[in-house]
């Protein structure tokens, strides 16, 4: 099988192209695809618990720590004790953070509008069905465990 025929290659190559596009656009606003994605996952009105942001993005919490610190140093976000749970911290947007979030929102909306203009609704529905099926496979811990065992067996023989 050629790499261009594999699911993972095509997903990764496409995501890198999308990420590059967002990075090029965001450069003039000091935004990256990653920081824009974080901003979009913070509730504008109520903030978002710090522990919830990484899972919303499909990341490990430790992957986000440095980025949140950087965004806080830039004045885009601030941390606030959760009024309902004093042990928890909410990430909230500053005025500048809200402006950066809006820039990110507009760029995501524009990209999606362009895709929807170029790809039929039927093909988009099929795309989402396929992506959902892939995510179900990835979320199935038993399947992944068996998959890893089979890979380990094949590489050891």
FISE-23420 format. One record per atom (N, C-alpha, C, O): x, y, z; atom name. Coordinates in Angstrom, 2 decimals, decimal comma, always signed. Atoms other than C-alpha are relative to their C-alpha. Layout:
N
X|Y|Z|CA
...
//
This chain:
157
+0,85|-1,18|+0,00|N
+0,00|+0,00|+0,00|CA
+0,89|+1,24|+0,00|C
+1,79|+1,37|+0,82|O
-0,74|-1,26|+0,06|N
+1,35|+3,39|-0,98|CA
-0,50|+0,92|+1,11|C
-1,66|+0,84|+1,51|O
+0,40|-0,88|-1,11|N
+1,33|+6,05|+1,73|CA
-1,19|+0,88|-0,37|C
-2,02|+1,19|+0,49|O
+1,10|-0,84|+0,44|N
-1,05|+8,19|-0,35|CA
-1,34|-0,73|+0,05|C
-2,40|-0,11|-0,02|O
+1,22|+0,80|-0,05|N
-3,56|+5,33|-0,12|CA
-0,43|-0,30|+1,44|C
-1,45|-0,94|+1,65|O
+0,35|+0,29|-1,39|N
-3,56|+5,20|+3,69|CA
-0,85|+1,12|+0,59|C
-0,70|+2,29|+0,23|O
+0,88|-0,96|-0,65|N
-6,17|+6,90|+5,82|CA
+0,80|+0,99|+0,82|C
+0,60|+2,20|+0,73|O
-0,74|-0,89|-0,90|N
-3,71|+8,26|+8,36|CA
+0,86|+1,01|-0,75|C
+0,96|+2,16|-0,32|O
-0,81|-0,95|+0,78|N
-1,42|+9,83|+5,74|CA
-0,88|+1,14|-0,51|C
-0,50|+2,31|-0,41|O
+0,87|-1,03|+0,57|N
-4,32|+11,66|+4,11|CA
-0,57|+0,93|+1,06|C
-0,68|+2,14|+0,83|O
+0,49|-0,86|-1,08|N
-5,74|+12,91|+7,40|CA
+1,10|+0,93|+0,48|C
+0,88|+2,13|+0,65|O
-1,11|-0,81|-0,52|N
-2,34|+14,10|+8,62|CA
+0,43|+1,05|-1,03|C
+0,65|+2,21|-0,67|O
-0,41|-0,96|+1,04|N
-1,38|+15,73|+5,30|CA
-1,01|+1,13|-0,13|C
-0,65|+2,30|-0,27|O
+1,05|-1,02|+0,11|N
-4,72|+17,52|+5,11|CA
+0,01|+0,90|+1,22|C
-0,10|+2,12|+1,09|O
-0,02|-0,83|-1,20|N
-4,55|+18,66|+8,73|CA
+1,20|+0,95|-0,03|C
+1,07|+2,11|+0,35|O
-1,17|-0,89|+0,07|N
-1,02|+20,02|+8,18|CA
-0,25|+1,15|-0,98|C
+0,15|+2,28|-0,72|O
+0,31|-1,06|+0,97|N
-2,23|+21,95|+5,12|CA
-0,98|+1,01|+0,60|C
-0,81|+2,21|+0,41|O
+0,96|-0,90|-0,64|N
-5,18|+23,38|+7,08|CA
+0,72|+0,83|+1,07|C
+0,53|+2,04|+1,15|O
-0,73|-0,69|-1,06|N
-2,92|+24,25|+10,00|CA
+0,93|+1,07|-0,57|C
+1,01|+2,18|-0,03|O
-0,86|-0,99|+0,67|N
-0,42|+25,98|+7,68|CA
-0,80|+1,20|-0,47|C
-0,37|+2,34|-0,32|O
+0,85|-1,09|+0,48|N
-3,26|+28,00|+6,15|CA
-0,39|+0,91|+1,16|C
-0,28|+2,13|+1,06|O
+0,38|-0,81|-1,17|N
-4,50|+29,13|+9,60|CA
+1,20|+0,74|+0,56|C
+1,07|+1,89|+0,98|O
-1,20|-0,66|-0,52|N
-0,93|+29,90|+10,70|CA
+0,39|+1,19|-0,87|C
+0,78|+2,24|-0,36|O
-0,34|-1,10|+0,90|N
-0,29|+32,03|+7,61|CA
-0,98|+1,16|+0,19|C
-0,56|+2,32|+0,25|O
+1,00|-1,04|-0,21|N
-3,54|+33,93|+8,09|CA
+0,18|+0,65|+1,37|C
+0,16|+1,88|+1,49|O
-0,08|-0,49|-1,37|N
-3,10|+34,26|+11,85|CA
+1,28|+0,74|+0,33|C
+1,34|+1,47|+1,32|O
-1,31|-0,61|-0,27|N
+0,50|+35,44|+11,63|CA
-0,11|+1,52|+0,20|C
+0,54|+2,07|+1,08|O
+0,12|-1,47|-0,12|N
-0,54|+39,08|+11,14|CA
-0,75|+0,42|+1,26|C
-0,75|+1,59|+1,62|O
+0,73|-0,29|-1,23|N
-2,68|+38,81|+14,30|CA
+0,67|-0,64|+1,22|C
+0,11|-0,67|+2,32|O
-0,76|+0,71|-1,04|N
-0,03|+36,94|+16,35|CA
-0,74|-1,25|+0,48|C
-0,61|-1,65|+1,64|O
+0,74|+1,22|-0,30|N
-2,28|+33,86|+16,25|CA
+0,61|-1,19|-0,73|C
+1,16|-1,04|-1,82|O
-0,33|+1,25|+0,68|N
-1,44|+30,26|+15,45|CA
-1,27|-0,83|-0,07|C
-2,27|-0,51|+0,57|O
+1,16|+0,90|+0,06|N
-3,82|+27,47|+14,53|CA
-0,30|-0,53|+1,41|C
-1,47|-0,64|+1,79|O
+0,20|+0,56|-1,35|N
-3,29|+26,06|+18,04|CA
-0,58|+1,01|+0,97|C
-1,51|+0,69|+1,70|O
+0,54|-0,99|-0,93|N
-3,87|+29,28|+19,95|CA
-1,42|+0,38|-0,39|C
-2,27|+0,61|+0,48|O
+1,36|-0,29|+0,45|N
-6,93|+30,02|+17,83|CA
-0,96|-1,08|+0,44|C
-2,09|-0,80|+0,85|O
+0,84|+1,13|-0,40|N
-8,29|+26,57|+18,57|CA
-0,29|+0,04|+1,50|C
-1,41|-0,24|+1,94|O
+0,20|-0,14|-1,45|N
-7,77|+27,10|+22,31|CA
-1,03|+1,10|+0,26|C
-1,98|+0,89|+1,03|O
+0,93|-1,12|-0,21|N
-9,56|+30,47|+22,16|CA
-1,43|-0,39|-0,35|C
-2,37|+0,01|+0,34|O
+1,33|+0,41|+0,41|N
-12,49|+28,89|+20,34|CA
-0,64|-0,98|+0,98|C
-1,86|-1,16|+0,98|O
+0,51|+0,97|-0,97|N
-12,83|+26,31|+23,11|CA
-0,19|+0,59|+1,40|C
-0,45|-0,14|+2,36|O
+0,25|-0,68|-1,28|N
-13,14|+28,89|+25,90|CA
-1,34|+0,71|-0,11|C
-1,54|+1,53|-1,00|O
+1,33|-0,61|-0,01|N
-16,70|+29,91|+26,71|CA
+0,14|+1,51|+0,24|C
+0,74|+1,94|+1,22|O
-0,13|-1,45|-0,06|N
-16,99|+33,66|+26,11|CA
-0,62|+0,58|+1,26|C
-0,04|+1,49|+1,86|O
+0,71|-0,56|-1,15|N
-19,46|+34,31|+28,93|CA
+0,49|-0,55|+1,34|C
+0,77|+0,21|+2,26|O
-0,25|+0,64|-1,29|N
-18,61|+31,81|+31,65|CA
+1,43|-0,50|+0,19|C
+1,78|-0,99|+1,27|O
-1,31|+0,61|-0,09|N
-15,04|+30,82|+30,89|CA
-0,15|-1,51|-0,07|C
-1,26|-2,03|-0,18|O
+0,01|+1,46|+0,09|N
-14,08|+27,15|+30,80|CA
+0,94|-0,55|+1,04|C
+2,05|-0,03|+1,20|O
-0,92|+0,60|-0,96|N
-12,62|+24,94|+33,51|CA
+1,29|-0,41|-0,71|C
+1,26|-1,00|-1,79|O
-1,30|+0,29|+0,60|N
-8,91|+24,55|+32,82|CA
+0,12|-1,48|-0,37|C
+0,72|-1,83|-1,38|O
-0,10|+1,45|+0,24|N
-9,25|+20,76|+33,04|CA
-0,84|-0,47|-1,18|C
-0,67|-1,60|-1,64|O
+0,90|+0,40|+1,10|N
-11,89|+20,71|+30,28|CA
+0,53|+0,39|-1,38|C
+0,10|-0,18|-2,38|O
-0,44|-0,51|+1,30|N
-10,01|+22,57|+27,54|CA
+0,76|-1,05|-0,80|C
+0,45|-1,27|-1,98|O
-0,79|+1,00|+0,72|N
-7,49|+19,86|+26,63|CA
-0,88|-1,12|-0,58|C
-0,74|-1,45|-1,76|O
+0,85|+1,05|+0,58|N
-10,11|+17,10|+26,28|CA
-0,90|+0,49|-1,14|C
-1,17|-0,26|-2,08|O
+0,81|-0,55|+1,09|N
-12,28|+19,40|+24,13|CA
+0,80|+0,03|-1,30|C
+0,23|-0,06|-2,39|O
-0,87|-0,09|+1,17|N
-9,29|+19,67|+21,79|CA
+0,64|-1,33|-0,38|C
+1,37|-1,42|-1,36|O
-0,61|+1,31|+0,26|N
-8,32|+16,00|+21,94|CA
+1,46|-0,05|+0,41|C
+2,25|-0,80|-0,18|O
-1,39|-0,05|-0,46|N
-5,09|+16,78|+23,83|CA
+0,12|-0,49|+1,43|C
-0,88|-0,60|+2,16|O
-0,31|+0,25|-1,40|N
-3,44|+15,75|+27,06|CA
+0,13|+1,35|+0,69|C
+0,54|+2,33|+0,07|O
-0,03|-1,27|-0,74|N
-3,64|+18,43|+29,77|CA
+1,39|+0,61|-0,02|C
+1,53|+1,82|-0,16|O
-1,36|-0,54|-0,07|N
+0,15|+18,76|+29,97|CA
+0,43|+0,66|-1,32|C
+1,32|+1,51|-1,34|O
-0,32|-0,59|+1,31|N
+0,26|+19,60|+26,24|CA
-0,45|+1,45|-0,09|C
+0,05|+2,22|-0,91|O
+0,61|-1,32|+0,08|N
-1,74|+22,72|+26,91|CA
+0,60|+1,00|+0,98|C
+0,44|+2,21|+0,80|O
-0,49|-0,86|-1,08|N
+0,03|+24,10|+29,98|CA
+0,85|+1,16|-0,50|C
+0,60|+2,30|-0,14|O
-0,89|-1,05|+0,50|N
+2,75|+26,02|+28,15|CA
-0,75|+1,01|-0,86|C
-0,49|+2,21|-0,79|O
+0,76|-0,91|+0,86|N
+0,32|+27,44|+25,61|CA
-0,88|+0,93|+0,84|C
-0,95|+2,13|+0,56|O
+0,83|-0,85|-0,86|N
-2,06|+28,68|+28,33|CA
+0,85|+1,04|+0,72|C
+0,43|+2,19|+0,86|O
-0,89|-0,95|-0,67|N
+0,86|+30,28|+30,17|CA
+0,39|+1,13|-0,95|C
+0,38|+2,30|-0,56|O
-0,36|-0,99|+1,00|N
+1,95|+32,05|+27,00|CA
-1,17|+0,93|-0,31|C
-0,98|+2,14|-0,44|O
+1,17|-0,81|+0,30|N
-1,58|+33,23|+26,27|CA
-0,33|+0,93|+1,17|C
-0,82|+2,04|+0,98|O
+0,22|-0,84|-1,18|N
-1,87|+34,52|+29,83|CA
+1,02|+1,15|+0,03|C
+0,66|+2,28|+0,35|O
-1,05|-1,04|+0,04|N
+1,45|+36,41|+29,50|CA
-0,31|+1,05|-1,05|C
+0,04|+2,22|-0,87|O
+0,36|-0,94|+1,06|N
+0,13|+38,01|+26,29|CA
-1,24|+0,82|+0,35|C
-1,59|+1,78|-0,34|O
+1,21|-0,73|-0,42|N
-2,99|+39,17|+28,13|CA
-1,25|-0,43|-0,73|C
-2,21|+0,34|-0,81|O
+1,17|+0,48|+0,73|N
-5,43|+37,04|+26,12|CA
-0,98|-0,72|+0,92|C
-2,19|-0,72|+0,69|O
+0,82|+0,76|-0,94|N
-6,69|+34,95|+29,04|CA
+0,43|+0,33|+1,41|C
+1,49|+0,91|+1,64|O
-0,40|-0,06|-1,41|N
-6,70|+34,97|+32,81|CA
-0,66|-1,16|+0,71|C
-1,66|-1,72|+0,25|O
+0,53|+1,11|-0,79|N
-7,31|+32,35|+35,44|CA
-0,80|+0,57|+1,17|C
-0,45|+1,59|+1,76|O
+0,86|-0,45|-1,07|N
-10,06|+32,67|+37,98|CA
-0,50|-1,23|+0,76|C
-0,87|-2,24|+0,16|O
+0,55|+1,12|-0,78|N
-11,12|+30,42|+40,86|CA
-1,45|-0,21|-0,38|C
-2,21|+0,74|-0,55|O
+1,39|+0,34|+0,32|N
-14,33|+28,62|+40,04|CA
-0,87|+0,35|+1,20|C
-0,61|-0,14|+2,30|O
+0,85|-0,39|-1,12|N
-17,08|+30,19|+42,18|CA
-0,76|-1,18|+0,62|C
-1,10|-1,15|+1,80|O
+0,74|+1,16|-0,49|N
-18,84|+26,81|+42,49|CA
+0,91|-1,06|+0,63|C
+0,48|-1,86|+1,46|O
-0,95|+1,00|-0,48|N
-15,70|+24,76|+43,20|CA
+1,35|+0,68|+0,19|C
+2,10|+0,86|-0,77|O
-1,22|-0,74|-0,31|N
-12,81|+26,54|+44,93|CA
+1,28|-0,71|-0,38|C
+2,34|-0,09|-0,48|O
-1,21|+0,75|+0,41|N
-10,40|+23,75|+43,92|CA
+0,26|+0,14|-1,49|C
+1,37|-0,12|-1,95|O
-0,09|-0,05|+1,45|N
-11,05|+24,33|+40,23|CA
+0,31|+1,43|-0,48|C
-0,03|+2,42|+0,18|O
-0,35|-1,28|+0,61|N
-9,75|+27,11|+37,98|CA
-0,70|+0,10|-1,35|C
-0,71|-0,84|-2,13|O
+0,63|-0,28|+1,30|N
-11,64|+28,65|+35,08|CA
+0,94|+0,88|-0,81|C
+1,57|+1,80|-0,28|O
-0,75|-0,84|+0,93|N
-9,89|+30,09|+32,06|CA
-1,02|+0,94|-0,63|C
-2,03|+0,50|-1,18|O
+0,91|-1,01|+0,54|N
-11,54|+33,32|+30,98|CA
+0,75|+0,85|-1,02|C
+1,97|+0,99|-0,97|O
-0,57|-0,85|+1,04|N
-10,97|+35,58|+28,01|CA
+0,04|+1,45|+0,46|C
-0,89|+1,94|+1,10|O
-0,07|-1,44|-0,21|N
-9,76|+39,14|+28,35|CA
-0,64|+0,67|-1,22|C
-1,08|-0,01|-2,14|O
+0,54|-0,72|+1,16|N
-10,99|+41,84|+25,98|CA
+0,82|-0,34|-1,25|C
+0,25|-0,62|-2,31|O
-0,86|+0,34|+1,13|N
-7,98|+41,16|+23,73|CA
-0,23|-1,45|-0,42|C
-0,28|-1,76|-1,61|O
+0,27|+1,41|+0,29|N
-8,63|+37,41|+24,01|CA
-1,29|-0,18|-0,79|C
-1,35|-1,01|-1,70|O
+1,27|+0,07|+0,73|N
-12,20|+37,93|+22,83|CA
+0,17|+0,48|-1,43|C
-0,42|-0,07|-2,36|O
-0,27|-0,49|+1,36|N
-10,94|+39,93|+19,86|CA
+0,74|-1,05|-0,82|C
+0,41|-1,28|-1,98|O
-0,76|+1,05|+0,69|N
-8,44|+37,19|+18,97|CA
-0,90|-1,20|-0,30|C
-0,78|-1,83|-1,35|O
+0,94|+1,11|+0,20|N
-11,18|+34,58|+19,40|CA
-0,90|+0,29|-1,20|C
-1,17|-0,60|-2,01|O
+0,87|-0,37|+1,11|N
-13,40|+36,48|+16,98|CA
+0,73|-0,12|-1,34|C
+0,14|-0,56|-2,33|O
-0,81|+0,17|+1,22|N
-10,59|+36,57|+14,39|CA
+0,06|-1,48|-0,36|C
-0,11|-1,85|-1,52|O
-0,08|+1,45|+0,22|N
-10,20|+32,81|+14,80|CA
-1,34|-0,55|-0,48|C
-1,39|-1,35|-1,41|O
+1,34|+0,46|+0,38|N
-13,95|+32,24|+14,57|CA
-0,31|+0,33|-1,45|C
-0,83|-0,50|-2,19|O
+0,26|-0,43|+1,37|N
-14,20|+34,23|+11,36|CA
+0,81|-0,82|-1,01|C
+0,30|-1,18|-2,07|O
-0,83|+0,76|+0,94|N
-11,31|+32,35|+9,74|CA
-0,52|-1,44|-0,14|C
-0,52|-1,99|-1,24|O
+0,56|+1,36|+0,06|N
-12,81|+28,95|+10,64|CA
-1,29|+0,01|-0,80|C
-1,52|-0,87|-1,63|O
+1,28|-0,11|+0,72|N
-16,21|+30,05|+9,35|CA
+0,24|+0,18|-1,50|C
-0,42|-0,46|-2,32|O
-0,30|-0,24|+1,42|N
-14,71|+31,34|+6,08|CA
+0,53|-1,26|-0,68|C
+0,12|-1,58|-1,80|O
-0,53|+1,23|+0,57|N
-12,75|+28,13|+5,51|CA
-1,13|-1,00|-0,23|C
-1,22|-1,61|-1,30|O
+1,10|+0,93|+0,13|N
-15,85|+26,03|+6,13|CA
-0,97|+0,41|-1,09|C
-1,50|-0,44|-1,81|O
+0,86|-0,48|+1,10|N
-17,92|+28,21|+3,80|CA
+0,61|-0,36|-1,36|C
-0,11|-0,77|-2,27|O
-0,66|+0,33|+1,28|N
-15,35|+27,68|+1,05|CA
-0,06|-1,49|-0,30|C
-0,28|-1,89|-1,44|O
+0,10|+1,45|+0,20|N
-15,32|+23,92|+1,58|CA
-1,42|-0,37|-0,40|C
-1,63|-1,16|-1,32|O
+1,40|+0,30|+0,32|N
-19,13|+23,83|+1,54|CA
-0,38|+0,47|-1,39|C
-1,25|-0,12|-2,03|O
+0,27|-0,48|+1,36|N
-19,15|+25,84|-1,69|CA
+0,63|-0,92|-1,05|C
+0,13|-1,02|-2,17|O
-0,73|+0,83|+0,97|N
-16,71|+23,42|-3,34|CA
-0,39|-1,47|+0,05|C
-0,15|-2,21|-0,90|O
+0,31|+1,43|-0,19|N
-17,99|+20,08|-1,98|CA
-1,50|-0,15|+0,26|C
-2,08|+0,59|+1,05|O
+1,45|+0,18|-0,16|N
-21,53|+18,80|-2,24|CA
-0,36|-0,41|+1,42|C
+0,45|-1,00|+2,15|O
+0,50|+0,36|-1,33|N
-23,62|+18,34|+0,90|CA
+0,07|-1,51|+0,20|C
+0,40|-1,98|+1,29|O
-0,03|+1,47|-0,08|N
-23,84|+14,62|+0,13|CA
+1,42|-0,50|+0,31|C
+1,60|-1,38|+1,15|O
-1,38|+0,41|-0,25|N
-20,04|+14,27|+0,01|CA
+0,46|+0,41|+1,40|C
+1,20|-0,33|+2,05|O
-0,35|-0,43|-1,35|N
-19,66|+16,27|+3,22|CA
-0,61|-0,92|+1,05|C
+0,03|-1,27|+2,03|O
+0,65|+0,94|-0,93|N
-22,17|+14,01|+4,98|CA
+0,75|-1,32|+0,04|C
+0,95|-1,89|+1,11|O
-0,78|+1,24|+0,06|N
-20,21|+10,97|+3,80|CA
+1,34|+0,19|+0,72|C
+1,77|-0,69|+1,46|O
-1,27|-0,30|-0,68|N
-16,96|+12,59|+4,98|CA
-0,18|-0,07|+1,51|C
+0,61|-0,71|+2,20|O
+0,23|+0,00|-1,44|N
-18,42|+13,17|+8,46|CA
-0,32|-1,40|+0,52|C
+0,08|-1,76|+1,62|O
+0,27|+1,38|-0,39|N
-19,74|+9,60|+8,58|CA
+1,29|-0,80|+0,11|C
+1,49|-1,55|+1,07|O
-1,28|+0,71|+0,00|N
-16,28|+8,26|+7,72|CA
+0,85|+0,44|+1,18|C
+1,41|-0,40|+1,89|O
-0,79|-0,52|-1,13|N
-14,53|+10,51|+10,26|CA
-0,56|-0,52|+1,32|C
+0,20|-0,91|+2,20|O
+0,61|+0,53|-1,22|N
-17,03|+9,45|+12,94|CA
+0,31|-1,47|+0,17|C
+0,57|-1,92|+1,29|O
-0,34|+1,43|-0,07|N
-16,40|+5,78|+12,11|CA
+1,44|-0,19|+0,44|C
+1,74|-1,07|+1,25|O
-1,41|+0,08|-0,40|N
-12,65|+6,32|+12,43|CA
+0,14|+0,33|+1,48|C
+0,88|-0,33|+2,20|O
-0,06|-0,37|-1,41|N
-13,16|+8,05|+15,78|CA
-0,56|-1,10|+0,91|C
-0,05|-1,31|+2,01|O
+0,53|+1,11|-0,78|N
-15,28|+5,15|+17,02|CA
+1,05|-1,10|+0,14|C
+1,22|-1,67|+1,22|O
-1,08|+1,00|-0,05|N
-12,46|+2,76|+16,13|CA
+1,08|+0,46|+0,98|C
+1,57|-0,34|+1,78|O
-1,06|-0,52|-0,88|N
-9,95|+5,01|+17,92|CA
-0,43|+0,06|+1,46|C
+0,40|-0,10|+2,35|O
+0,50|-0,07|-1,38|N
-12,17|+5,36|+21,00|CA
-0,21|-1,38|+0,62|C
-0,33|-1,50|+1,84|O
+0,21|+1,37|-0,50|N
-12,62|+1,58|+21,30|CA
+1,30|-0,53|+0,58|C
+2,18|-0,98|-0,14|O
-1,24|+0,39|-0,69|N
-9,97|+0,73|+23,90|CA
+0,35|-1,46|-0,25|C
+1,52|-1,79|-0,40|O
-0,28|+1,42|+0,26|N
-10,34|-3,03|+23,34|CA
+0,58|-0,18|-1,39|C
+1,53|-0,94|-1,59|O
-0,51|+0,09|+1,37|N
-9,83|-2,58|+19,60|CA
+1,45|+0,49|-0,06|C
+2,30|-0,15|-0,67|O
-1,36|-0,53|+0,02|N
-6,75|-0,43|+20,16|CA
+0,98|-0,93|+0,69|C
+2,10|-1,13|+0,21|O
-0,87|+0,93|-0,72|N
-5,31|-2,87|+22,69|CA
+0,34|-1,20|-0,89|C
+1,50|-1,60|-0,97|O
-0,22|+1,13|+0,91|N
-5,77|-5,77|+20,23|CA
+0,87|+0,41|-1,17|C
+1,76|-0,34|-1,57|O
-0,78|-0,52|+1,12|N
-4,36|-3,67|+17,40|CA
+1,48|+0,11|+0,37|C
+2,35|-0,31|-0,39|O
-1,38|-0,17|-0,45|N
-1,22|-2,82|+19,38|CA
+0,66|-1,36|+0,23|C
+1,81|-1,56|-0,14|O
-0,55|+1,35|-0,20|N
-0,75|-6,46|+20,41|CA
+0,34|-0,66|-1,32|C
+1,39|-1,29|-1,45|O
-0,25|+0,59|+1,31|N
-1,04|-7,57|+16,78|CA
+1,21|+0,63|-0,66|C
+2,01|-0,07|-1,28|O
-1,17|-0,66|+0,56|N
+1,50|-4,96|+15,69|CA
+1,28|-0,49|+0,67|C
+2,27|-0,78|+0,00|O
-1,16|+0,47|-0,72|N
+3,90|-6,02|+18,41|CA
+0,36|-1,42|-0,40|C
+1,54|-1,75|-0,54|O
-0,25|+1,38|+0,40|N
+3,50|-9,67|+17,41|CA
+0,63|-0,04|-1,39|C
+1,61|-0,75|-1,62|O
-0,52|-0,01|+1,36|N
+4,08|-8,91|+13,72|CA
+1,43|+0,52|-0,07|C
+2,23|+0,01|-0,85|O
-1,34|-0,56|+0,07|N
+7,19|-6,83|+14,38|CA
+1,03|-0,87|+0,72|C
+2,23|-0,74|+0,47|O
-0,95|+0,86|-0,70|N
+8,70|-9,44|+16,70|CA
+0,26|-1,31|-0,76|C
+1,14|-2,07|-0,38|O
-0,19|+1,26|+0,76|N
+8,39|-12,27|+14,12|CA
+0,45|+0,27|-1,41|C
+0,65|-0,67|-2,18|O
//
